[in-house]
Every structure is written in structure tokens, then in C-alpha cells.
Amino acid sequence: MATYGILLLVIIVLAVLGVVVLLRQTRKHGRWGIGAVGGINCPRCGTRLEAIRAPKSVQETMWGGWTCPNCGAKVDKYGKERAA
């Protein structure tokens, strides 16, 4: 019975650490953070980017972001233009 308690404690500690990392990365606009909730505007031309997106590259698939359909600007998940 004691091993189940230890296992439960380990799972809880790992879950708390995961939430802490997620919150810190979001605040610092890091790779592992949560980006803009909902659509954003392209920083270059102002076109509204869809909230539900179709990734155009592997980078967008893994880490979020958009490619503007109007001007082709690459935008990260926080709404900032990325280097091409």
C-alpha cells in the first residue's frame, strides 16, 4: 500500500512541475508556453489570422503560429513576426 502512496505523490509532483513550466514559458513567451487564444492580426499587413489554423510548415505544426495568406509573413503563436 505504501508504494501506491509514493507513486501518487510522484505523479502529483510531476503534474505540478509541468504546470509551473507551462506558466513560466507562457509569461516569458517561450517555446513551451500557450500562445494567443483566438485569432490575431498580422503584424505586417493587419490581416486577421484565423483562430483555427492550417499549419504551412513543420515549425508551425509543432510550435504554433501562422503564415499570413495576404502578405506571407510568418507569425509566431504570440503574434510577433518571425524571421523568414
Beta strands, then each sheet from edge to edge (+ up, - down):
strand 1: 40-41
strand 2: 48-49
strand 3: 66-67
strand 4: 74-75
sheet 1: 1+ 2-
sheet 2: 3+ 4-
end
